[in-house]
Amino acid sequence: MTHLWIRAESRPNEERVGITPEGVAKLIAKGFRVTIEFSATRILPSAAFTAAGAELADEGSWPDAPADAIIFGLKELPEADTPLIHRHIMFGHAYKGQEAGARLLTRFTAGGGALYDLEYLVDDNARRVAAFGYWAGYAGAAVSLFAWAAQKQGGMCPPVSTWPNSEALQAELTTALDRVGTERPTAIVIGALGRVGTGARDLCKQMGVATTDWDMAETASGGPFPEILEHDLFFNCILAAPGCPVFVPDSAKTDLRRLSVIGDIACDPQSEFSPIKVYDLETNWAQPVTRAYDAPPLDVMAIDNLPSLLPLESSQDFAAQLLPHLEALDDIDSGVWGRAFDTYTQHKPEV
């Protein structure tokens, strides 16, 4: 019997979960055993999961789970050096040279466990089967618009926290924009056809913000791209990678521009391939923007956990994408799971 153990998230401000009670019921109907840890902060209450048939465990008790249980979470494990004996499904952030990632892989090697990284859960065409991209784009565009509204009133974007749903976010953002007046800014979205770009465009449409939508065809020339400076906001929805053009050079700070807010939703400022060169550190919920230049102001929003701001919709969306693959966990050595394990074995340190 395949045993899926859903752990409580330990990262601050993380209310998301990768499966719904309805998904748990489907797994149990297929013969799975499901355990869920109690969590006071999870957006979906523990009682809903137990009503669906899951067994309830104490928060953070996964290290004592049966050795054959598959531990499922979203974000990183608590920092420790203890060996990891279980198979874990999560976003490990361990394959791109991250210091914490190297320690995580060492723990797996020491304990004999394995990492099935959700970022590398891909189909036959190497396309990710489940992602939070849409809600990252949606929330990132919203926070950037909050920043624009605050800037227009002579301030900077105030701290942000979770919204119970997208309707609540829309209502609060409408109020903030209306304080500025009836005018709405213009925005340009690069990566407009992807999940992230679609989320950003949808939020803008709901707020009455006109967007110029660019994707690979419009950026194939490699730049420069003076059109970006002609918009009030720029949303970067393209992951940094070798060959990625520079969209906003450092010289944009002092160039003649209308651009006043950059929403770097892809958010990889410390990569040498970052297409935005006017800043170099991520922002956070307490300080959502960094001011790259003062006169005229240029603010950059670069929060790296944007979907967590809308934990309900982002959980429901991601869970729906992932569920068909969780249902295939009883054949973990093949398909998307087999490919994820192969990626793990390519990166894990030698014993």
ZIHUKA-V898496 format. One record per pair of residues at least 6 apart in sequence whose C-alpha atoms are under 8 Angstrom apart, sorted by the first residue. I is the first residue (numbers start at 1). J is the second residue. D is the distance in Angstrom with one decimal. If there is no record, write none. Layout:
i = <I,I>
j = <J,J>
d = <D,D>
This chain:
i = <1,1,1,1,2,2,2,2,2,2,2,3,3,3,3,3,3,3,4,4,4,4,4,4,4,4,5,5,5,5,5,5,5,5,5,5,6,6,6,6,6,6,6,7,7,7,7,7,7,7,7,7,8,8,8,8,8,8,8,8,9,9,9,9,9,9,9,10,10,10,10,11,11,11,13,13,14,14,14,14,15,15,15,15,15,16,16,16,16,16,16,16,16,17,17,17,17,17,17,17,18,18,18,18,18,18,18,19,19,19,19,19,19,19,20,20,20,20,20,21,21,21,21,22,23,23,24,24,24,24,24,25,25,27,27,27,27,28,28,30,33,34,34,34,35,35,35,35,36,36,36,36,36,36,36,37,37,37,37,37,37,37,37,38,38,38,38,38,39,39,39,43,43,44,46,50,62,63,67,67,68,68,69,69,70,70,70,70,71,71,71,71,72,72,72,73,73,73,74,74,74,75,75,75,76,76,76,81,81,82,83,83,83,83,83,83,83,84,84,84,84,84,84,84,85,85,85,85,85,86,86,86,86,87,87,87,87,88,88,88,88,89,89,89,89,90,90,90,90,91,91,91,92,92,92,92,92,93,94,94,94,94,94,95,95,95,105,105,106,106,108,108,109,109,109,109,110,114,114,115,115,115,116,116,116,116,117,117,118,118,119,119,120,120,120,121,121,121,121,121,121,121,122,122,122,122,122,123,123,123,129,129,130,130,130,131,131,132,132,132,132,133,133,133,133,134,134,134,134,134,134,135,135,135,135,135,135,135,136,136,136,136,136,136,137,137,137,137,137,137,137,137,137,137,138,138,138,138,138,138,138,139,139,139,139,139,139,139,140,140,140,140,140,140,140,141,141,141,141,141,141,142,142,142,142,142,143,143,143,143,144,144,144,144,144,145,145,146,146,146,146,147,147,147,147,147,147,147,148,148,148,148,149,149,149,149,149,150,150,150,150,151,151,152,153,156,157,157,157,158,158,158,159,159,159,159,160,160,160,161,161,162,162,162,162,163,163,163,163,164,164,164,165,165,165,165,166,166,170,170,174,177,184,184,185,185,185,185,185,186,186,186,186,186,186,187,187,187,187,187,187,187,187,187,188,188,188,188,188,188,188,188,188,189,189,189,189,189,189,189,189,189,189,189,190,190,190,190,190,190,190,190,190,191,191,191,191,191,191,191,191,192,192,192,192,192,192,193,193,194,196,196,197,200,201,204,204,219,222,222,222,223,223,223,224,224,225,225,228,228,228,228,229,229,229,229,229,230,230,230,231,231,232,232,232,232,233,233,233,233,233,234,234,234,234,234,235,235,235,235,236,236,236,236,236,237,237,237,238,239,239,239,240,240,240,240,240,240,241,241,242,243,244,244,244,245,246,246,246,246,247,247,248,248,248,248,249,249,249,249,250,250,250,251,252,253,253,253,253,259,260,260,260,260,261,261,261,261,262,262,262,262,263,263,263,264,264,264,264,265,265,265,265,266,266,267,267,267,267,268,268,269,269,269,269,269,269,270,270,278,279,279,279,281,282,282,282,283,283,283,283,283,283,284,284,284,285,288,288,288,289,289,289,289,290,290,290,291,291,291,291,292,292,292,293,307,308,325,329,332,333>
j = <31,32,33,330,31,32,33,69,70,329,330,32,33,34,35,68,69,70,32,33,34,35,69,70,71,72,34,35,36,37,62,65,69,70,71,72,34,35,36,37,71,72,73,36,37,59,60,61,62,71,72,73,36,37,38,39,42,59,60,73,15,39,42,73,74,75,77,75,76,77,78,75,76,78,162,308,41,42,308,311,41,42,43,308,311,42,43,74,308,311,312,314,315,42,43,44,73,74,315,319,73,74,315,316,318,319,322,315,316,318,319,320,322,323,44,49,315,316,319,48,49,51,52,52,319,323,34,49,52,53,54,52,53,33,34,326,327,34,53,327,54,53,54,55,54,55,56,57,46,49,50,54,55,56,57,46,56,57,58,59,60,61,62,46,56,57,58,59,45,46,59,311,312,312,56,56,71,84,85,86,86,87,86,87,86,87,88,89,86,87,88,89,88,89,90,88,89,90,89,90,91,90,91,92,90,91,92,103,107,107,106,107,108,109,110,111,112,107,108,109,110,111,112,113,108,111,112,113,114,111,112,113,114,113,114,115,116,113,114,115,116,115,116,117,118,115,116,117,118,117,118,119,101,104,115,117,118,101,100,101,102,104,105,101,102,347,348,349,348,349,114,115,348,349,350,351,351,341,344,340,341,344,337,340,341,344,340,344,130,340,128,131,128,340,343,128,129,130,336,337,339,340,128,129,336,339,340,129,335,336,321,322,318,321,322,318,321,307,314,317,318,195,196,199,307,195,196,197,198,199,200,196,199,306,307,310,313,314,196,199,265,305,306,307,195,196,197,198,199,200,201,237,265,306,196,198,199,200,201,202,203,199,200,203,306,307,309,310,200,263,264,265,301,303,306,200,203,204,235,263,265,169,173,200,203,204,157,160,288,301,233,261,262,263,301,173,177,157,173,176,177,156,157,158,261,289,299,301,157,233,260,261,157,176,177,179,180,156,157,158,176,157,297,180,180,289,287,288,289,286,287,288,285,286,287,288,285,286,288,285,309,308,309,310,311,169,309,310,311,310,311,312,310,311,312,313,310,313,206,207,207,184,208,209,209,210,231,232,233,209,210,211,231,232,233,209,210,211,212,231,232,233,234,235,211,212,213,214,228,231,233,234,235,197,200,201,211,212,213,214,234,235,236,237,197,213,214,215,234,235,236,237,238,197,213,214,215,216,236,237,238,198,201,213,214,215,237,214,215,237,237,265,237,235,211,210,211,245,244,245,246,245,246,247,246,247,247,248,234,247,248,259,252,256,257,258,259,257,258,259,258,259,258,259,260,261,259,260,261,262,263,259,261,262,263,264,262,263,264,265,262,263,264,265,266,264,265,266,266,266,267,268,266,268,271,273,274,275,273,274,273,273,273,274,275,275,274,275,276,277,275,276,275,276,277,278,275,276,277,278,276,277,278,278,278,278,292,293,298,298,296,297,298,299,298,299,300,301,298,299,300,301,300,301,302,276,300,301,302,301,302,303,304,302,304,282,302,303,304,274,282,276,277,279,280,281,282,280,281,292,290,292,300,302,302,303,304,289,290,301,302,303,304,302,303,304,303,301,302,303,299,300,301,302,299,300,301,297,298,299,300,298,299,300,299,314,314,336,337,338,341>
d = <6.7,5.9,6.7,7.9,7.7,5.1,6.1,7.3,8.0,7.3,5.8,5.9,4.6,5.7,7.6,7.2,4.9,6.1,7.3,6.3,4.9,6.3,5.8,5.0,6.2,6.9,5.9,4.7,5.8,7.8,7.4,7.8,6.2,5.8,4.8,5.9,7.6,6.1,4.6,6.2,6.0,4.8,6.1,6.2,5.2,7.3,6.7,7.9,6.4,6.7,6.1,5.6,7.8,5.5,6.6,5.6,7.6,5.9,6.3,7.2,7.4,7.9,7.9,6.7,7.2,6.8,8.0,7.9,7.8,7.0,6.5,6.9,7.2,7.9,8.0,7.4,7.8,7.6,6.0,7.9,5.6,4.4,5.2,6.8,5.8,6.1,6.1,7.8,6.5,4.9,7.0,7.4,5.5,6.9,7.5,7.7,7.2,6.9,5.5,7.8,6.9,6.6,5.9,7.9,6.4,5.0,7.7,7.2,7.5,7.9,4.6,7.7,7.9,7.2,7.5,7.5,7.8,6.8,6.4,6.0,4.7,8.0,5.8,6.9,7.7,6.5,7.0,7.0,6.4,7.4,7.0,5.1,6.4,7.8,7.7,7.9,6.2,6.9,7.1,7.8,7.5,7.7,5.0,6.3,5.2,4.5,5.8,6.7,7.4,7.3,7.9,6.3,6.1,5.2,6.0,7.7,5.7,4.5,5.3,5.0,7.0,7.3,8.0,5.8,6.5,6.1,5.5,5.0,7.6,6.7,6.1,6.4,6.1,7.7,7.8,6.6,7.1,8.0,6.8,5.9,6.9,7.9,6.8,7.3,6.4,5.1,5.9,7.3,6.8,6.2,4.7,6.1,5.9,4.7,6.2,7.8,6.2,5.1,7.6,4.6,5.7,6.2,5.6,7.2,7.3,6.8,6.2,7.6,6.4,6.3,8.0,4.5,6.1,7.6,5.2,4.3,7.9,5.5,4.9,7.8,7.0,4.5,6.8,5.5,6.8,4.4,5.3,4.3,7.8,7.9,7.5,4.6,6.7,5.1,4.6,6.0,7.3,7.6,6.2,5.1,6.0,6.2,4.8,5.9,6.6,7.6,6.7,5.3,5.5,5.2,5.2,6.1,6.8,7.9,7.4,5.7,7.8,5.8,7.2,3.6,6.1,7.1,7.0,6.8,8.0,6.5,5.6,6.8,7.3,6.5,5.9,7.5,6.9,6.9,7.5,6.5,7.5,7.4,7.2,7.9,6.9,6.1,6.9,5.3,5.8,7.0,6.4,7.8,7.6,8.0,7.0,7.6,6.7,5.8,7.5,5.7,6.2,7.6,5.5,6.8,7.2,5.5,4.3,5.4,5.6,7.3,7.5,6.3,7.5,5.9,6.8,6.9,6.0,5.1,5.5,6.1,7.8,6.5,6.4,7.7,6.1,5.2,4.6,7.6,7.8,4.7,4.6,7.3,6.4,4.5,7.6,7.2,5.9,7.5,5.2,7.3,7.7,5.9,6.2,7.2,6.9,7.7,5.0,4.7,7.6,4.3,5.9,7.1,4.5,4.4,8.0,7.4,6.4,7.9,7.5,7.9,4.3,4.5,7.6,7.0,5.5,8.0,7.5,8.0,5.9,6.5,6.8,7.2,7.0,6.5,7.9,5.7,7.7,7.7,6.2,5.2,6.7,7.1,7.1,6.6,7.9,8.0,7.2,8.0,6.8,7.9,8.0,7.9,7.5,7.4,7.9,6.7,7.1,5.6,6.1,7.7,7.8,6.1,6.6,6.8,7.5,6.1,4.3,7.8,7.2,7.3,7.6,8.0,7.7,8.0,7.3,6.2,8.0,6.3,5.7,7.9,6.3,5.2,5.5,7.8,7.9,7.2,7.9,6.8,7.0,7.5,7.5,6.4,6.5,7.6,7.0,7.2,5.6,4.5,5.7,6.3,5.2,6.5,7.2,6.5,6.2,7.0,4.2,5.9,7.2,6.0,6.1,5.7,7.8,6.8,7.5,6.9,6.1,7.7,6.3,6.8,6.8,7.5,7.9,7.6,6.9,7.6,6.8,5.8,6.0,7.4,7.9,5.7,7.3,5.9,5.3,6.1,5.5,5.3,6.4,7.1,6.3,4.7,6.3,5.5,5.8,4.5,5.6,7.3,5.3,4.5,6.1,7.4,6.6,6.4,6.4,5.0,6.2,6.6,7.6,7.4,6.7,6.2,5.1,5.9,6.1,4.8,6.3,7.2,7.1,6.5,4.8,5.5,7.9,6.4,5.4,5.8,6.7,5.4,7.8,6.1,4.6,7.2,6.9,4.9,5.4,5.9,7.3,5.4,5.6,5.6,7.2,7.9,6.3,7.9,5.8,7.9,5.6,7.6,7.0,6.9,7.3,7.6,7.9,5.2,7.6,6.6,7.1,7.2,7.4,7.0,6.3,7.9,6.6,7.6,7.8,7.2,7.7,7.8,4.9,5.7,4.9,6.0,5.2,6.2,5.7,5.2,5.5,4.3,5.6,6.6,5.7,6.3,4.9,5.7,7.3,7.3,6.6,4.9,6.0,8.0,6.1,4.6,5.9,6.7,7.7,6.2,4.9,5.7,6.2,7.1,5.6,5.2,5.9,5.4,7.8,7.5,7.6,6.5,7.0,5.2,5.0,6.7,5.5,7.5,5.9,7.5,6.4,7.6,6.6,6.0,7.3,4.1,6.3,7.6,5.2,5.9,6.5,4.8,6.1,7.1,7.8,6.3,5.0,6.5,7.8,5.0,4.7,8.0,7.6,7.0,7.3,5.9,7.1,7.2,7.6,6.0,4.5,6.2,5.6,4.8,5.8,7.6,7.6,6.2,4.7,6.2,5.9,4.8,6.5,7.9,6.9,5.9,5.1,7.6,6.2,7.2,7.7,7.9,7.9,7.0,5.3,6.9,6.1,6.1,7.8,7.3,7.9,6.9,4.9,5.9,6.8,5.8,6.7,6.1,8.0,6.2,7.6,7.9,5.1,6.0,6.9,5.8,6.7,6.5,5.0,5.0,7.6,7.4,5.1,7.4,7.2,5.8,7.2,6.6,6.0,5.2,4.5,6.8,5.6,5.3,6.7,7.0,5.9,4.4,6.4,5.5,5.7,6.8,7.3,6.0,7.4,7.5,7.5,6.2,7.8>
